[in-house]
Amino acid sequence: MALFGKTVIILSLRAKQGRSLSVRRAVLLGLIALLLAACVNLSAPETTAPTVSTETASHLPTFTTTFTPSPHPTGTPLPTGTPENTPEASPSPTFSPSFTATPVPEVSIRFAVIGDYGSAGPGLEAVANLINGWGVDFIITTGDNNYPSGSGNTIDKNVGQYFHAYISPYNGSYGEGVDTNRFFPTLGNHDWMTAHAQPYLDYFTLPGNERYYTFTWGEAAFFALDSDENEPDGVARSSAQAAWLQAQLAASPAPWKIVYMHHPAYSSGQHGSTDWMRWPFQEWGATAVLAGHDHTYERLQVGDIPYFVVGNGGYTLYNFTNILESSQFRYNAGFGALLVQADASNITFQFTTSQGEVMDTYSQSK
């Protein structure tokens, strides 16, 4: 009986121990299950988008697709074209570089005008010295280059002696000429006194037919006419020479267009006006008209353009006999020359005596 009792007690204790172990196992398994569940929850993605507060969103930068190109872009340019199968990138801004033009300085020219000068002596020498002191680019003349009769025996003495440094080619005996011609005369009645004005045509090398011609220097175009009645192409308004002038004036883009000849369309001097040379110079586009023949200096205003008589270049002097209403300034007390300076915007005519005294100044502007 006692033995049986001990056995029952032992079994009872073991049963308790078994139940306690089962409980522990159950608790342990439960803890493991909870840990596994926690791990699964941690690794699972969040399915709800995060909410950004209004306060936080207000501090985020704002981006736009508007580009303001720099006027002077720098950097290495990107290759053009989109490779195949490559997503197209957003459009890049197009840069338009700006260019600043370098100012081109205006070309200014200086030239001298003399007329009825062609007689060697102190009068012409003083005028030539005046012109040489100006440092002009070139010289134009209003005729009577070789007194008294346009002879080949006197032309070098009357012209080359004083102006060989402007003449090309120069084959006279007073020194060297220049590489580019800078002396542009017109025929006068005394130049025509030798048959066909041949010494004049032989001595000078000029454009065109050499009796009348045009050239351009800087901002000015020049139109030399033969106003003498011996001109083969005529001197009337309806002549071939006049038609040539009208066409040449119309074709020239120069801002200043200077017409010059020997016989003046308008003059208050001894010879007076030359009716056959009253061509419509202004209508055809001339800026100014210069002539000689009367041995005076005179500036006249006819219409909107000036007419000049420049005929006191060193030979003899004439009186004023019939003053025209259009006459603006007159001088016949001595010799002198006209200095003209021109650029794209302005032209100035200034008559100076051989003693260096400025007597008259006239300017035009565009």
C-alpha positions in Angstrom: 0.0 0.0 0.0 2.8 2.3 0.9 4.5 1.4 -2.3 1.5 2.1 -4.3 1.1 5.5 -2.6 4.7 6.5 -3.5 4.1 5.4 -7.1 1.0 7.6 -7.3 2.9 10.6 -5.9 5.7 10.2 -8.4 3.3 9.9 -11.3 1.4 12.9 -10.1 4.6 14.9 -9.9 5.7 13.9 -13.4 2.3 14.8 -14.7 2.6 18.2 -13.3 6.1 18.5 -14.7 4.7 17.5 -18.1 2.0 20.0 -18.0 4.5 22.7 -17.0 6.7 21.8 -20.0 3.8 21.9 -22.4 2.8 25.3 -21.1 6.4 26.6 -21.6 6.5 25.1 -25.1 3.2 26.8 -25.9 4.4 30.1 -24.5 7.6 29.8 -26.5 5.8 28.9 -29.7 3.5 31.9 -29.1 6.5 34.2 -28.7 8.1 32.8 -31.9 4.9 33.4 -33.7 4.7 37.0 -32.5 8.3 37.6 -33.6 7.7 36.2 -37.0 4.6 38.3 -37.4 6.5 41.4 -36.5 9.2 40.6 -39.0 6.7 40.2 -41.8 5.0 43.5 -40.9 8.4 45.3 -41.0 9.3 44.0 -44.4 6.0 44.7 -46.1 5.8 47.9 -48.3 3.7 50.8 -47.2 0.6 51.1 -49.4 -0.5 54.5 -48.2 1.3 57.7 -49.7 2.9 59.9 -47.1 1.2 63.1 -46.3 3.2 66.3 -46.7 2.0 69.1 -44.5 1.1 72.5 -46.0 3.8 74.2 -44.0 6.5 71.8 -45.3 5.3 72.1 -48.9 5.5 75.8 -48.9 9.3 75.7 -48.4 10.0 73.5 -51.5 11.5 75.2 -54.6 9.3 75.8 -57.7 10.6 74.9 -61.2 9.4 76.2 -64.5 10.2 75.4 -68.1 10.8 79.0 -69.0 14.5 79.7 -70.0 16.1 83.2 -70.4 19.1 82.7 -72.6 22.3 84.6 -72.0 23.2 87.1 -74.7 26.7 85.7 -74.8 26.4 81.9 -74.3 29.5 80.1 -73.2 30.4 76.4 -72.7 30.8 73.4 -74.9 27.9 72.8 -77.3 26.0 69.5 -76.9 25.8 67.1 -79.8 22.7 67.5 -81.9 20.1 64.7 -82.6 18.4 62.1 -80.3 19.9 58.6 -80.3 17.5 55.9 -81.3 15.6 54.2 -78.4 16.7 57.0 -76.0 13.9 58.9 -74.3 13.6 62.4 -75.8 15.0 65.0 -73.5 13.2 68.2 -72.6 13.8 71.0 -75.2 17.0 72.9 -74.6 16.8 76.7 -74.8 18.0 78.2 -78.2 20.7 80.8 -77.7 20.8 83.7 -80.2 24.2 85.3 -79.7 24.2 89.1 -80.2 26.8 90.8 -82.4 28.1 94.3 -81.8 29.2 96.0 -85.0 32.5 97.7 -84.9 32.1 101.4 -85.9 33.7 102.1 -89.2 35.3 105.5 -89.2 34.0 107.9 -91.8 36.3 108.5 -94.8 37.2 112.1 -95.0 38.7 113.6 -98.2 40.4 116.9 -98.9 40.8 118.3 -102.4 41.7 121.6 -104.0 40.0 123.4 -106.8 41.9 125.9 -109.1 41.0 127.4 -112.4 42.4 129.7 -115.1 45.8 129.2 -113.5 48.1 127.8 -116.3 50.7 130.5 -116.6 54.1 130.0 -115.0 55.0 132.9 -112.6 54.8 134.2 -109.1 51.0 134.2 -109.0 50.7 130.5 -109.8 53.6 129.7 -107.6 52.0 131.3 -104.6 48.7 129.3 -105.2 50.7 126.1 -105.7 52.5 126.6 -102.4 49.2 127.3 -100.7 47.8 124.0 -102.0 50.9 122.0 -101.1 50.6 123.3 -97.5 47.1 121.9 -97.3 48.2 118.3 -97.8 45.2 117.5 -100.1 44.4 114.1 -101.5 44.0 115.4 -105.1 43.4 118.5 -107.2 40.6 119.3 -109.7 40.7 122.2 -112.2 38.1 124.3 -113.9 40.0 124.7 -117.1 42.5 126.9 -118.9 45.4 124.8 -117.7 47.9 126.0 -120.3 48.1 129.6 -121.5 48.2 131.2 -123.9 47.1 128.7 -126.5 47.3 125.2 -125.1 50.7 124.4 -126.8 52.7 121.3 -126.2 55.7 123.6 -125.8 54.4 125.3 -122.7 52.2 122.7 -120.9 54.9 121.1 -118.7 56.2 124.6 -117.7 52.7 125.8 -116.8 51.5 122.6 -115.1 54.1 120.0 -114.4 56.5 122.6 -112.8 54.1 123.1 -110.0 52.0 120.0 -109.8 54.1 117.0 -111.1 53.8 115.4 -107.6 50.1 114.9 -108.3 50.3 113.6 -111.9 50.5 110.0 -113.0 52.1 109.1 -115.3 54.3 112.1 -115.3 56.9 112.3 -118.2 58.0 115.9 -117.8 61.2 117.4 -116.6 60.4 118.8 -113.2 60.7 115.8 -110.9 59.0 112.5 -110.2 55.3 111.9 -110.5 53.2 109.5 -108.4 51.9 106.0 -108.7 48.3 107.0 -108.7 47.0 110.0 -110.5 45.8 112.8 -108.2 45.3 115.6 -110.8 42.0 115.8 -112.6 41.6 118.8 -115.0 38.9 119.9 -117.4 39.3 121.5 -120.8 39.1 125.2 -121.1 38.9 127.4 -124.2 42.6 128.1 -124.1 43.4 124.4 -124.0 41.3 124.0 -127.2 43.3 126.7 -129.1 45.7 124.0 -130.3 44.1 121.6 -132.8 41.9 119.0 -131.1 43.3 120.0 -127.7 45.9 117.4 -128.5 48.7 118.5 -126.1 46.3 118.4 -123.2 45.1 114.9 -124.2 48.7 113.7 -124.6 49.9 115.2 -121.4 47.2 113.9 -119.0 46.0 110.3 -118.6 42.4 110.5 -117.5 39.3 108.2 -117.3 36.9 107.7 -120.1 37.4 109.6 -123.3 39.5 112.1 -121.3 37.4 115.1 -122.5 34.6 114.4 -120.0 34.7 111.6 -117.4 33.8 110.6 -113.9 35.6 109.2 -110.9 34.9 108.6 -107.2 37.1 109.4 -104.3 35.9 108.6 -100.7 32.4 109.8 -100.2 32.2 112.0 -103.3 31.7 111.4 -107.0 33.1 113.8 -109.6 31.9 114.5 -113.0 34.2 116.5 -115.3 32.6 118.1 -118.3 33.9 119.7 -121.5 31.9 122.9 -121.8 33.7 124.2 -124.9 31.8 124.5 -128.2 34.5 122.4 -129.8 33.4 119.3 -127.9 32.6 116.5 -130.5 29.7 115.2 -128.4 28.1 118.6 -128.0 27.4 120.9 -125.1 23.6 121.5 -125.3 21.2 120.1 -122.8 20.1 117.6 -125.5 23.7 116.5 -126.4 25.2 113.1 -126.0 27.5 114.5 -123.2 24.5 115.8 -121.3 22.7 112.4 -121.6 25.9 110.7 -120.3 26.0 113.1 -117.3 22.3 112.5 -116.4 22.8 108.7 -116.5 26.0 108.9 -114.5 24.5 111.1 -111.8 21.5 108.8 -111.5 23.7 105.7 -111.2 26.1 107.1 -108.5 25.3 106.2 -104.8 27.7 108.8 -103.5 26.3 111.3 -101.0 28.1 114.2 -102.7 28.1 114.6 -106.5 30.4 117.4 -107.8 30.0 118.6 -111.4 32.8 120.8 -112.7 33.7 122.4 -116.0 35.2 125.6 -117.5 32.3 127.8 -118.6 30.0 128.9 -115.8 26.2 128.5 -116.0 26.0 131.6 -113.7 28.6 134.3 -113.2 28.6 138.0 -112.3 32.1 138.4 -114.0 33.4 139.8 -117.2 32.4 136.8 -119.4 29.1 136.4 -117.6 26.8 133.4 -117.6 27.0 130.7 -120.3 23.5 129.9 -121.4 24.3 126.6 -123.1 25.6 125.2 -119.8 22.4 125.8 -117.8 21.6 122.1 -117.6 19.2 120.9 -114.9 22.1 119.9 -112.6 20.0 119.9 -109.4 17.2 117.9 -111.0 19.7 115.3 -112.2 21.2 115.0 -108.7 24.2 117.2 -108.5 25.3 118.5 -105.1 27.4 121.5 -106.4 28.6 122.9 -109.7 32.0 124.4 -110.2 33.4 126.4 -113.1 36.0 129.0 -114.1 36.4 131.2 -117.2 35.8 134.4 -115.3 39.0 135.2 -113.4 37.2 135.7 -110.1 35.9 133.8 -107.1 32.1 133.8 -106.7 29.6 131.7 -104.9 26.0 131.7 -106.1 22.9 129.9 -104.8 20.6 128.7 -107.6 17.7 126.6 -106.4 18.9 124.4 -103.6 22.5 123.9 -104.7 25.6 126.2 -104.8 27.4 127.2 -108.0 31.0 128.3 -107.7 33.2 130.3 -110.1 36.9 129.5 -109.3 38.9 131.3 -111.9 41.6 133.3 -110.0 44.2 130.6 -109.9 47.2 132.8 -110.8 47.0 134.2 -114.3 45.0 137.5 -114.4 42.0 139.0 -112.6 38.7 140.2 -113.9 36.1 142.7 -112.7 32.5 142.0 -111.7 30.3 143.6 -114.2 26.7 142.4 -113.8 25.9 141.2 -110.3 23.4 138.4 -110.3 20.6 138.2 -107.7 21.8 134.6 -106.9 25.3 135.9 -106.0 26.2 135.2 -102.4 29.9 136.1 -102.2 32.4 137.6 -104.6 36.2 138.1 -104.5 38.6 139.4 -107.1 41.3 141.2 -105.2 43.8 138.5 -105.5 44.6 134.9 -106.4 43.6 131.8 -104.4 42.1 128.3 -104.4 39.1 126.5 -103.0 39.7 123.8 -100.3 36.9 121.2 -100.0 36.6 118.7 -97.2 33.9 116.0 -97.2 32.8 112.9 -95.3 29.6 110.9 -95.4 27.6 113.6 -93.6 29.2 116.9 -94.3 30.9 118.9 -97.1 32.6 122.3 -96.6 33.9 124.6 -99.3 36.4 127.2 -98.2 38.0 129.8 -100.4 41.5 131.0 -99.3 43.7 133.6 -100.8 47.3 132.8 -101.8 48.3 134.8 -98.7 46.4 132.3 -96.6 43.4 134.4 -95.7 40.1 132.6 -95.6 37.5 134.7 -97.4 34.4 132.4 -97.8 33.1 129.2 -96.2 30.1 127.3 -97.2 28.9 124.0 -95.8 26.2 121.4 -96.5 25.0 118.5 -94.4 23.1 115.3 -95.0 
